[in-house]
């Protein structure tokens, strides 16, 4: 029987296009139904045309449907993918612009810290609607989340629903590919163990042909300026903490108190080697009504004009679906799940990113043990803030939002308690129309 895979937030055309391409490379899925759902007709039309082009180019017997109705997309689905964003352009702009007024240098703002906490509060009701729909229309489906902030959303869903789910991020495989390139290794000869929290996991082991490759990574970073400058923040973290972190320097610079608290530090570490820098402020991407829609149209036009490559990529989703309800080939990946007996020295029940085995039996997280203490401290502080934010969202408690921001490493390095309270109140005031779960929007 043909399988059905639902894309919720299909207007995220790049994800939809690439994941569809990957799914259709598996013979068992080539006659599947790709069910596209978005809340905007224009975005849905772009997604449909992009997916139709892939199906046509591969001469696949797949069926492509498109709908504005969530229940229609979910009905009978075997796999569900979330790539949604709430708040159009205004939400992300407010997430970043208000903290910026208080001197907090936000680089991307989609994972943790005050920007991501409010992004999470705004996004959770939509994710909960998707989960309720899965429970009703396809309770045995596997739900894979690509929406940020990953850790907080996964923690909230896994704490309130029995839907089979994990959160996926490509930073693990992309960083491993970067490190392999730095030392001249072929990825087929690289093995690693990576664990921690989303966007702040570390390679506890990184081996080339079974031998520790960290000495070669150290040599590349310390002896080749072009390698050091490629990832200044992450390379500094590695040289001082002894293990390499997964997410890009732009992201990584926000999750600690070391790199973005003074103009001279931003100039030194965050201007050239962070991917996004003060010269290309991410907040500018959300200025102006419909700027994201403009970018989507430009991206779609480029895709339509380009030659299609139908080769399989490295995103995890298609491999996971294949392992669970395809040809049942086992697949190990790094996923976001709750910490029950997985990482010994991080908070019980928090969301961690660890190796997970996908099979026809479902998703089985793998015990990692204790992190090196210097990594556990960094992870634990951020995970504790995420736990508070999740409790705040589920309980409608604005004080827990304040406390989650109060202990955020970068925020607490920049502002006093009174200033953080004032900032949180302003963020509540500007976004209260998206936060119906809170009866009071002030702390």
Secondary structure, DSSP 8 states (H G I E B T S, - for coil): ---EEEEETTT-HHHHHHHHHHHHTSGGGTT-EEEEE-S-HHHHHHHHHHHHHHHHHHT---EEEEES-HHHHHTT-SEEEE----SHHHHHHHHHHHHHHTT---SS-SSSSHHHHHHHHHHHHHHHHHHHHHHHH-TT-EEEE--SSHHHHHHHHHHH--SEEEE--THHHHHHHHHHHHHT--GGGEEEEEEEETTEEEEEEEEETTEE-HHHHHHHHHH-HHHHHHTHHHHHHHHHHSS-BSS-HHHHTTSSSSSSSSHHHHHHHSSSSSSS-GGG-GGGGG-STTHHHHHHHHHHHHHHHS----S--S-SHHHHHHHHHSS---EEEEEEEE-SSSBTTS-TTSEEEEEEEEETTEEEE---B---HHHHHHHHHHHHHHHHHHHHHHHT-HHHHHHHHHT-HHHHHH--HHHHHHHHHHHHHHHGGG-TT-S----
